[in-house]
C-alpha cells in the first residue's frame, strides 16, 4: 500500500502543533513557570514563524496552518510564564 | 530579489531544532524538572518522528536532518527530566 506523504505531513504537523498544549495546561494549573526556559519559547516562535514563511513560499497548507497554531500556543505559554514566573 | 524557499526551510528547521536546547540546559543546570510536562515531550517526539518519516517520503533533507536532531535533544530532556523530577 502506497502511503500518501500528505497524510504523514498532516499527522506530524498536528502532533507537533498540539505538543505544547500539555505544557501550557501545566503552567496554568500549577501557576508556576520558573523552570520554563523563555529562550526556548522565543527561539521556537521565531522558528515556527520561519516555517509559516516556508509554507507560504512552497504553498504547503499543512505547514502553514499547523505552525501558525503552534505560534498561538507558544504565545500563550510566554504570557502565562511571565505571569507566573517568580519576581 | 527571489527568496529560495530552501533557505527559509533550513533556517526554520535549524531554529526549531535548537529551540529546546535552552530548556535542556536549564534542566541540567537547575537540576529541577517538576514543571516540565513529559506529555509535551512525548507528543513532540512522536510528532518529530512523523516529520522525519514525511521528510523521507518527500525526499526533503532539511526536514529529515533538523527533526532527527530535535528528537535527540528531546530524548535528552526526557532522560534528565526523569532524573531530576521529584519522587
Backbone of each chain as ProteinMPNN parsed JSONL, in Angstrom:
{"seq_chain_A": "XXXXXXXXXXXXXXXXXXXXXXXXXXXXXXXXXXXXXXXXXXXXXXXXXXXXXXXXXXXXXXXXXXXXXXXXXXXXXXXXXXXXXXX", "coords_chain_A": {"N_chain_A": [[0.848, -1.202, 0.0], [0.611, 2.145, -0.917], [1.744, 4.948, 0.854], [0.32, 8.096, 1.345], [2.196, 10.965, 1.339], [1.163, 13.392, 2.247], [-0.655, 12.761, 4.223], [0.965, 11.819, 6.315], [2.428, 14.128, 6.733], [0.431, 15.881, 7.625], [-0.363, 14.553, 9.958], [2.088, 14.65, 11.383], [2.386, 17.437, 11.586], [0.086, 18.109, 13.064], [0.582, 16.747, 15.476], [3.041, 17.948, 16.397], [2.077, 20.492, 16.579], [0.132, 20.395, 18.61], [1.666, 19.606, 20.695], [2.75, 21.374, 22.629], [0.603, 22.005, 24.173], [0.014, 20.393, 26.554], [2.074, 21.408, 28.194], [1.372, 24.099, 28.417], [-1.098, 23.828, 29.749], [-0.155, 22.708, 32.122], [1.389, 24.817, 33.176], [-0.648, 26.71, 33.634], [-2.359, 25.356, 35.443], [-0.635, 24.712, 37.569], [0.295, 27.169, 38.233], [2.95, 27.953, 38.089], [6.153, 28.719, 36.731], [8.878, 28.994, 36.741], [10.763, 27.155, 35.909], [10.506, 26.964, 33.223], [12.027, 27.552, 30.143], [12.37, 30.647, 28.795], [13.925, 31.349, 26.682], [13.841, 29.07, 25.087], [11.1, 29.206, 24.256], [11.053, 31.603, 22.848], [12.946, 31.203, 20.755], [11.641, 29.096, 19.559], [9.205, 30.284, 18.663], [10.254, 32.088, 16.806], [11.404, 30.26, 14.991], [9.095, 28.791, 14.246], [7.691, 30.797, 12.975], [9.302, 31.151, 10.745], [8.819, 28.657, 9.583], [6.127, 28.998, 8.838], [6.473, 30.992, 6.938], [8.067, 29.568, 5.11], [6.154, 27.624, 4.383], [4.323, 29.265, 3.091], [5.875, 30.096, 0.925], [6.343, 27.648, -0.422], [3.805, 26.921, -0.821], [2.39, 25.175, 0.941], [-0.138, 24.026, 2.673], [-0.635, 22.399, 5.064], [1.78, 22.847, 6.482], [1.685, 25.638, 6.879], [-0.72, 26.06, 8.387], [-0.536, 24.319, 10.689], [1.819, 25.243, 11.917], [1.193, 27.912, 12.382], [-0.784, 27.585, 14.29], [0.798, 26.453, 16.341], [2.371, 28.67, 16.959], [0.5, 30.322, 18.184], [-0.121, 28.79, 20.53], [2.399, 28.848, 21.771], [2.701, 31.576, 22.197], [0.773, 31.95, 24.157], [1.984, 30.422, 26.139], [4.229, 32.019, 26.686], [2.923, 34.329, 27.692], [1.563, 33.327, 30.014], [3.764, 32.247, 31.371], [5.296, 34.502, 31.977], [3.508, 35.73, 33.637], [3.454, 33.964, 35.826], [6.091, 33.542, 36.578], [8.519, 33.743, 39.147], [9.148, 36.806, 40.752]], "CA_chain_A": [[0.0, 0.0, 0.0], [1.376, 3.393, -1.017], [1.308, 5.94, 1.85], [0.324, 9.462, 0.829], [3.006, 11.789, 2.239], [0.4, 14.496, 2.838], [-1.276, 12.236, 5.454], [2.02, 11.81, 7.342], [2.741, 15.534, 6.997], [-0.642, 16.454, 8.444], [-0.233, 13.903, 11.267], [3.278, 15.237, 12.011], [2.087, 18.832, 11.895], [-0.901, 18.157, 14.151], [1.236, 16.315, 16.719], [3.968, 18.968, 16.908], [1.29, 21.695, 16.887], [-0.561, 20.254, 19.894], [2.624, 19.118, 21.698], [2.998, 22.321, 23.719], [-0.618, 22.222, 24.955], [0.155, 19.886, 27.935], [2.927, 22.324, 28.953], [0.552, 25.285, 28.699], [-2.069, 23.429, 30.777], [0.598, 22.514, 33.364], [1.733, 26.153, 33.697], [-1.862, 27.371, 34.115], [-2.907, 24.679, 36.63], [0.324, 24.779, 38.687], [0.633, 28.579, 38.455], [4.398, 28.044, 38.271], [6.816, 28.684, 35.428], [10.313, 29.374, 36.812], [11.63, 26.173, 35.242], [10.298, 27.026, 31.775], [13.017, 28.413, 29.501], [11.785, 31.596, 27.845], [14.788, 31.266, 25.499], [13.233, 28.02, 24.268], [9.839, 29.645, 23.645], [11.333, 32.681, 21.885], [13.562, 30.588, 19.566], [10.584, 28.285, 18.945], [8.278, 31.157, 17.928], [10.992, 32.58, 15.63], [11.497, 29.149, 14.048], [7.754, 28.478, 13.732], [7.352, 31.867, 12.028], [10.015, 30.818, 9.502], [8.084, 27.533, 8.971], [4.942, 29.561, 8.173], [7.014, 31.673, 5.764], [8.44, 28.475, 4.187], [4.891, 27.056, 3.903], [3.739, 30.208, 2.126], [6.728, 30.074, -0.277], [6.179, 26.412, -1.195], [2.368, 26.694, -0.965], [2.066, 23.943, 1.65], [-1.109, 24.43, 3.689], [-0.416, 21.776, 6.387], [2.896, 23.534, 7.145], [1.251, 26.978, 7.293], [-1.777, 26.03, 9.414], [-0.097, 23.702, 11.941], [2.817, 26.088, 12.566], [0.505, 29.11, 12.881], [-1.425, 27.163, 15.534], [1.863, 26.332, 17.344], [2.774, 30.022, 17.383], [-0.54, 30.755, 19.125], [0.068, 28.085, 21.803], [3.632, 29.331, 22.387], [2.467, 32.941, 22.686], [0.064, 31.781, 25.431], [2.981, 29.956, 27.115], [5.004, 33.205, 27.102], [2.072, 35.206, 28.507], [1.344, 32.733, 31.333], [5.057, 32.093, 32.048], [5.665, 35.806, 32.536], [2.563, 35.983, 34.731], [3.704, 33.106, 36.985], [7.499, 33.481, 36.975], [8.789, 34.47, 40.39], [9.817, 38.098, 40.567]], "C_chain_A": [[0.887, 1.257, 0.0], [0.841, 4.38, 0.041], [1.404, 7.331, 1.233], [1.108, 10.364, 1.796], [2.194, 12.876, 2.928], [-0.269, 14.057, 4.154], [-0.264, 12.266, 6.604], [2.382, 13.24, 7.729], [1.702, 16.179, 7.9], [-0.586, 15.876, 9.861], [0.932, 14.513, 12.053], [2.986, 16.654, 12.477], [1.12, 18.95, 13.064], [-0.251, 17.79, 15.479], [2.172, 17.395, 17.259], [3.214, 20.256, 17.253], [0.632, 21.594, 18.259], [0.403, 19.91, 21.038], [2.785, 20.067, 22.883], [1.759, 22.539, 24.593], [-0.501, 21.635, 26.376], [1.027, 20.802, 28.8], [2.159, 23.577, 29.345], [-0.43, 24.994, 29.832], [-1.366, 23.302, 32.137], [0.968, 23.857, 34.002], [0.507, 26.803, 34.327], [-2.379, 26.702, 35.387], [-1.959, 24.783, 37.821], [0.627, 26.21, 39.11], [2.12, 28.764, 38.763], [5.063, 27.963, 36.903], [8.302, 29.001, 35.508], [11.205, 28.428, 36.032], [11.472, 26.179, 33.717], [11.309, 28.0, 31.178], [12.333, 29.33, 28.496], [12.608, 31.645, 26.562], [14.225, 30.236, 24.528], [12.016, 28.557, 23.524], [10.098, 30.709, 22.572], [11.969, 32.115, 20.6], [12.51, 29.789, 18.793], [9.646, 29.158, 18.109], [8.958, 31.719, 16.672], [11.055, 31.486, 14.56], [10.157, 28.809, 13.415], [7.306, 29.528, 12.721], [8.046, 31.622, 10.691], [9.335, 29.638, 8.802], [6.854, 28.035, 8.238], [5.371, 30.241, 6.871], [7.375, 30.644, 4.677], [7.179, 27.862, 3.568], [4.236, 27.939, 2.849], [4.525, 30.132, 0.812], [6.506, 28.809, -1.115], [4.708, 26.018, -1.31], [1.906, 25.401, -0.286], [1.161, 24.279, 2.844], [-0.934, 23.722, 5.031], [0.687, 22.489, 7.165], [2.444, 24.892, 7.684], [0.317, 26.892, 8.506], [-1.265, 25.462, 10.746], [0.919, 24.594, 12.666], [2.215, 27.385, 13.086], [-0.189, 28.784, 14.207], [-0.391, 27.048, 16.666], [2.301, 27.694, 17.862], [1.796, 30.534, 18.436], [-0.334, 30.117, 20.503], [1.304, 28.625, 22.522], [3.517, 30.765, 22.88], [1.741, 32.877, 24.034], [1.028, 31.306, 26.521], [3.831, 31.131, 27.601], [4.182, 34.058, 28.061], [1.91, 34.635, 29.922], [2.656, 32.529, 32.098], [5.468, 33.406, 32.703], [4.78, 36.127, 33.735], [2.986, 35.22, 35.998], [5.174, 33.002, 37.393], [7.697, 34.294, 38.242], [9.547, 35.751, 40.076], [11.248, 38.022, 41.119]], "O_chain_A": [[1.793, 1.393, 0.822], [-0.364, 4.619, 0.115], [2.434, 7.701, 0.67], [0.716, 10.507, 2.954], [2.492, 13.247, 4.063], [-0.432, 14.857, 5.075], [-0.586, 12.681, 7.717], [2.615, 13.534, 8.901], [2.037, 16.924, 8.82], [-0.739, 16.604, 10.842], [0.791, 14.85, 13.229], [3.292, 17.027, 13.609], [1.304, 19.786, 13.948], [-0.499, 18.441, 16.494], [2.112, 17.729, 18.442], [3.65, 21.023, 18.112], [0.575, 22.579, 18.995], [0.013, 19.92, 22.206], [2.94, 19.618, 24.019], [1.848, 23.184, 25.638], [-0.88, 22.313, 27.331], [0.765, 20.963, 29.992], [2.281, 24.061, 30.471], [-0.584, 25.793, 30.756], [-1.897, 23.724, 33.164], [0.872, 24.018, 35.219], [0.59, 27.376, 35.413], [-2.795, 27.393, 36.317], [-2.409, 24.928, 38.957], [1.148, 26.448, 40.2], [2.504, 29.605, 39.576], [4.604, 27.236, 36.023], [8.936, 29.252, 34.483], [12.266, 28.82, 35.548], [12.205, 25.491, 33.007], [11.437, 29.133, 31.642], [11.789, 28.877, 27.488], [12.082, 31.94, 25.489], [14.136, 30.475, 23.324], [11.903, 28.389, 22.31], [9.451, 30.719, 21.525], [11.582, 32.495, 19.495], [12.479, 29.795, 17.563], [9.326, 28.81, 16.972], [8.338, 31.819, 15.613], [10.797, 31.739, 13.383], [10.072, 28.569, 12.211], [6.634, 29.213, 11.739], [7.462, 31.851, 9.631], [9.273, 29.604, 7.573], [6.552, 27.566, 7.14], [4.722, 30.088, 5.836], [7.045, 30.812, 3.503], [7.14, 27.61, 2.364], [3.676, 27.457, 1.864], [3.94, 30.107, -0.271], [6.481, 28.865, -2.345], [4.381, 24.946, -1.818], [1.134, 24.63, -0.856], [1.627, 24.75, 3.881], [-1.07, 24.374, 6.066], [0.552, 22.714, 8.368], [2.778, 25.256, 8.811], [0.532, 27.561, 9.517], [-1.518, 26.038, 11.804], [0.887, 24.692, 13.893], [2.66, 27.911, 14.106], [-0.186, 29.596, 15.132], [-0.642, 27.474, 17.793], [2.569, 27.859, 19.052], [2.2, 31.105, 19.449], [-0.367, 30.808, 21.521], [1.274, 28.84, 23.734], [4.155, 31.138, 23.864], [2.046, 33.648, 24.945], [0.922, 31.719, 27.675], [4.123, 31.232, 28.793], [4.672, 34.464, 29.115], [2.092, 35.348, 30.908], [2.676, 32.624, 33.325], [5.93, 33.423, 33.844], [5.232, 36.715, 34.718], [2.892, 35.75, 37.105], [5.48, 32.435, 38.442], [7.134, 35.376, 38.403], [10.46, 35.773, 39.25], [11.986, 39.006, 41.062]]}, "seq_chain_B": "XXXXXXXXXXXXXXXXXXXXXXXXXXXXXXXXXXXXXXXXXXXXXXXXXXXXXXXXXXXXXXXXXXXXXXXXXXXXXXXXXXXXXXX", "coords_chain_B": {"N_chain_B": [[14.175, 40.699, -5.352], [14.345, 37.226, -5.517], [13.438, 34.897, -3.08], [14.943, 31.937, -2.049], [13.091, 29.151, -1.242], [14.228, 26.975, 0.077], [16.261, 28.002, 1.652], [14.848, 29.394, 3.634], [13.453, 27.252, 4.702], [15.552, 25.709, 5.741], [16.559, 27.514, 7.634], [14.272, 27.764, 9.294], [14.025, 25.089, 10.137], [16.483, 24.735, 11.477], [16.211, 26.598, 13.575], [13.879, 25.662, 14.993], [14.88, 23.202, 15.62], [17.032, 23.715, 17.366], [15.694, 24.961, 19.382], [14.826, 23.684, 21.75], [17.135, 23.365, 23.175], [17.933, 25.458, 25.071], [16.074, 24.853, 27.074], [16.828, 22.27, 27.814], [19.415, 22.792, 28.805], [18.71, 24.417, 30.954], [17.307, 22.615, 32.587], [19.402, 20.843, 33.238], [21.27, 22.537, 34.526], [19.765, 23.653, 36.623], [18.941, 21.428, 37.897], [16.295, 20.636, 38.219], [12.979, 19.641, 37.392], [10.271, 19.393, 37.733], [8.306, 21.029, 36.725], [8.279, 20.619, 34.055], [6.447, 19.403, 31.345], [5.998, 16.08, 30.753], [4.248, 14.948, 29.015], [4.142, 16.836, 26.945], [6.789, 16.491, 25.891], [6.721, 13.83, 25.043], [4.617, 13.786, 23.122], [5.775, 15.568, 21.372], [8.123, 14.185, 20.505], [6.914, 12.028, 19.204], [5.555, 13.419, 17.167], [7.754, 14.665, 15.883], [9.051, 12.419, 14.939], [7.219, 11.601, 13.034], [7.55, 13.768, 11.302], [10.16, 13.262, 10.379], [9.647, 10.896, 9.006], [7.857, 11.907, 7.075], [9.654, 13.622, 5.773], [11.377, 11.723, 4.67], [9.617, 10.46, 2.908], [8.972, 12.553, 1.108], [11.456, 13.155, 0.313], [13.028, 15.229, 1.493], [15.697, 16.695, 2.659], [16.428, 18.807, 4.586], [14.173, 18.697, 6.293], [14.332, 16.065, 7.279], [16.899, 15.952, 8.593], [16.916, 18.149, 10.465], [14.715, 17.55, 12.094], [15.399, 15.045, 13.076], [17.561, 15.766, 14.649], [16.194, 17.324, 16.557], [14.72, 15.315, 17.804], [16.724, 13.943, 19.167], [17.57, 15.949, 21.04], [15.194, 16.191, 22.517], [14.957, 13.62, 23.556], [17.083, 13.669, 25.343], [16.058, 15.605, 27.065], [13.9, 14.202, 28.176], [15.334, 12.143, 29.513], [16.913, 13.619, 31.414], [14.862, 14.993, 32.728], [13.415, 12.935, 33.951], [15.387, 12.102, 35.653], [15.639, 14.305, 37.381], [13.093, 14.883, 38.292], [10.945, 15.267, 41.09], [10.578, 12.639, 43.382]], "CA_chain_B": [[15.015, 39.515, -5.163], [13.597, 35.996, -5.255], [13.984, 34.152, -1.941], [14.905, 30.492, -2.257], [12.387, 28.546, -0.11], [15.073, 26.02, 0.808], [16.99, 28.781, 2.669], [13.912, 29.648, 4.746], [13.186, 25.941, 5.304], [16.715, 25.32, 6.553], [16.558, 28.444, 8.775], [13.157, 27.346, 10.156], [14.368, 23.794, 10.721], [17.573, 24.912, 12.439], [15.693, 27.302, 14.752], [13.019, 24.788, 15.794], [15.713, 22.084, 16.097], [17.846, 24.136, 18.518], [14.838, 25.675, 20.344], [14.701, 23.003, 23.038], [18.437, 23.316, 23.854], [17.943, 26.249, 26.308], [15.311, 24.143, 28.105], [17.686, 21.164, 28.267], [20.481, 23.395, 29.618], [18.086, 24.89, 32.194], [17.035, 21.429, 33.425], [20.669, 20.29, 33.729], [21.932, 23.454, 35.463], [18.93, 23.848, 37.823], [18.649, 20.103, 38.459], [14.865, 20.611, 38.556], [12.187, 19.399, 36.189], [8.863, 19.051, 38.038], [7.362, 21.85, 35.955], [8.333, 20.249, 32.633], [5.402, 18.434, 31.012], [6.501, 14.94, 29.968], [3.273, 14.783, 27.925], [4.651, 17.675, 25.859], [7.987, 15.915, 25.27], [6.358, 12.575, 24.369], [3.875, 14.129, 21.89], [6.749, 16.206, 20.488], [8.973, 13.16, 19.892], [6.066, 11.297, 18.253], [5.35, 14.308, 16.018], [9.034, 14.85, 15.185], [9.306, 11.161, 14.226], [6.385, 11.673, 11.822], [8.194, 14.729, 10.391], [11.279, 12.562, 9.736], [9.006, 9.983, 8.072], [7.375, 12.775, 5.989], [10.847, 14.067, 5.048], [11.869, 10.59, 3.871], [8.65, 10.229, 1.827], [9.047, 13.604, 0.074], [12.87, 13.331, -0.023], [13.396, 16.589, 1.883], [16.769, 16.517, 3.641], [16.347, 19.697, 5.752], [13.133, 18.186, 7.201], [14.832, 14.847, 7.933], [18.047, 16.194, 9.478], [16.6, 19.032, 11.59], [13.797, 16.882, 13.013], [16.149, 13.977, 13.747], [18.328, 16.447, 15.692], [15.234, 17.675, 17.616], [14.384, 14.087, 18.549], [17.856, 13.717, 20.06], [17.5, 16.919, 22.143], [14.031, 15.873, 23.349], [15.261, 12.401, 24.312], [17.918, 14.105, 26.47], [15.165, 16.288, 28.011], [13.189, 13.136, 28.914], [16.273, 11.459, 30.417], [17.264, 14.486, 32.544], [13.638, 15.303, 33.476], [13.128, 11.787, 34.814], [16.436, 12.084, 36.671], [15.51, 15.392, 38.352], [11.739, 15.05, 38.808], [10.838, 14.832, 42.486], [9.939, 11.329, 43.546]], "C_chain_B": [[14.158, 38.308, -4.775], [14.24, 35.263, -4.068], [13.845, 32.66, -2.223], [14.233, 29.828, -1.04], [13.281, 27.634, 0.717], [15.863, 26.722, 1.92], [16.097, 29.006, 3.89], [13.595, 28.342, 5.471], [14.319, 25.505, 6.211], [16.795, 26.198, 7.81], [15.489, 28.035, 9.794], [13.511, 26.056, 10.893], [15.447, 23.925, 11.771], [17.056, 25.571, 13.718], [14.827, 26.384, 15.613], [13.824, 23.598, 16.341], [16.5, 22.477, 17.345], [16.995, 24.727, 19.646], [14.805, 25.014, 21.718], [16.032, 22.965, 23.804], [18.463, 24.202, 25.116], [17.168, 25.564, 27.44], [16.131, 22.989, 28.689], [18.781, 21.678, 29.201], [19.917, 23.821, 30.974], [17.8, 23.721, 33.149], [18.334, 20.92, 34.061], [21.305, 21.207, 34.77], [21.111, 23.624, 36.747], [18.703, 22.544, 38.575], [17.204, 20.009, 38.949], [14.067, 20.404, 37.271], [10.717, 19.125, 36.485], [7.887, 19.826, 37.162], [7.361, 21.516, 34.463], [7.272, 19.179, 32.369], [5.993, 17.307, 30.164], [5.546, 14.626, 28.824], [3.717, 15.57, 26.706], [5.797, 16.974, 25.131], [7.638, 14.641, 24.484], [5.595, 12.852, 23.064], [4.838, 14.722, 20.864], [7.606, 15.163, 19.767], [8.176, 12.34, 18.861], [5.874, 12.127, 16.979], [6.616, 14.485, 15.192], [9.387, 13.595, 14.382], [8.479, 11.11, 12.938], [6.975, 12.654, 10.809], [9.352, 14.07, 9.65], [10.731, 11.609, 8.665], [8.523, 10.756, 6.828], [8.55, 13.222, 5.113], [11.404, 12.966, 4.149], [10.952, 10.381, 2.66], [8.763, 11.281, 0.718], [10.502, 13.934, -0.267], [13.383, 14.733, 0.303], [14.422, 16.506, 3.016], [16.726, 17.497, 4.811], [15.325, 19.191, 6.776], [13.648, 16.974, 7.98], [15.875, 15.185, 9.001], [17.669, 17.032, 10.698], [15.674, 18.338, 12.589], [14.472, 15.726, 13.749], [16.97, 14.579, 14.892], [17.414, 16.812, 16.867], [14.869, 16.467, 18.458], [15.47, 13.808, 19.584], [17.786, 14.643, 21.282], [16.349, 16.558, 23.088], [14.211, 14.577, 24.133], [16.112, 12.746, 25.531], [17.064, 14.816, 27.518], [14.39, 15.256, 28.825], [14.116, 12.502, 29.949], [16.571, 12.323, 31.649], [16.031, 14.867, 33.366], [13.309, 14.172, 34.433], [14.128, 11.733, 35.96], [16.139, 13.111, 37.779], [14.091, 15.6, 38.876], [11.692, 14.543, 40.231], [10.101, 13.518, 42.546], [8.57, 11.531, 44.203]], "O_chain_B": [[13.36, 38.364, -3.839], [15.45, 35.037, -4.059], [12.771, 32.181, -2.587], [14.748, 29.929, 0.074], [13.108, 27.533, 1.932], [16.112, 26.147, 2.979], [16.53, 28.833, 5.029], [13.482, 28.316, 6.696], [14.091, 24.997, 7.308], [17.06, 25.704, 8.906], [15.755, 27.967, 10.994], [13.324, 25.943, 12.104], [15.361, 23.311, 12.835], [17.416, 25.155, 14.82], [15.011, 26.326, 16.828], [13.492, 23.052, 17.393], [16.628, 21.682, 18.276], [17.502, 24.969, 20.741], [14.762, 25.702, 22.738], [16.051, 22.571, 24.97], [18.965, 23.754, 26.147], [17.539, 25.67, 28.609], [16.128, 22.761, 29.899], [19.046, 21.088, 30.249], [20.551, 23.621, 32.01], [18.022, 23.822, 34.356], [18.375, 20.607, 35.251], [21.822, 20.732, 35.781], [21.678, 23.727, 37.834], [18.319, 22.551, 39.744], [16.927, 19.38, 39.97], [14.424, 20.915, 36.209], [9.984, 18.675, 35.604], [6.783, 19.357, 36.882], [6.556, 22.049, 33.699], [7.203, 18.175, 33.077], [6.426, 17.519, 29.032], [5.96, 14.106, 27.788], [3.683, 15.07, 25.582], [5.786, 16.871, 23.905], [8.18, 14.399, 23.406], [5.878, 12.244, 22.032], [4.753, 14.439, 19.669], [7.795, 15.249, 18.553], [8.687, 12.003, 17.794], [6.009, 11.619, 15.866], [6.573, 14.462, 13.962], [9.948, 13.684, 13.29], [8.95, 10.65, 11.898], [6.916, 12.415, 9.603], [9.524, 14.277, 8.449], [11.274, 11.522, 7.563], [8.743, 10.332, 5.694], [8.466, 13.207, 3.885], [11.843, 13.222, 3.028], [11.419, 10.156, 1.543], [8.664, 10.953, -0.465], [10.771, 14.862, -1.03], [14.081, 15.35, -0.501], [14.071, 16.279, 4.174], [16.964, 17.079, 5.945], [15.573, 19.246, 7.98], [13.431, 16.865, 9.186], [15.76, 14.767, 10.153], [18.036, 16.697, 11.824], [15.826, 18.514, 13.798], [14.157, 15.456, 14.908], [17.069, 13.99, 15.969], [17.79, 16.639, 18.026], [14.724, 16.572, 19.676], [15.176, 13.479, 20.733], [17.924, 14.189, 22.417], [16.503, 16.609, 24.308], [13.688, 14.439, 25.238], [15.906, 12.201, 26.615], [17.3, 14.662, 28.717], [14.237, 15.416, 30.036], [13.744, 12.341, 31.111], [16.497, 11.845, 32.781], [16.138, 15.046, 34.579], [12.966, 14.412, 35.591], [13.785, 11.371, 37.085], [16.354, 12.838, 38.96], [13.884, 16.394, 39.794], [12.306, 13.528, 40.562], [9.114, 13.312, 41.84], [7.849, 10.562, 44.44]]}, "name": "protein", "num_of_chains": 2, "seq": "XXXXXXXXXXXXXXXXXXXXXXXXXXXXXXXXXXXXXXXXXXXXXXXXXXXXXXXXXXXXXXXXXXXXXXXXXXXXXXXXXXXXXXXXXXXXXXXXXXXXXXXXXXXXXXXXXXXXXXXXXXXXXXXXXXXXXXXXXXXXXXXXXXXXXXXXXXXXXXXXXXXXXXXXXXXXXX"}
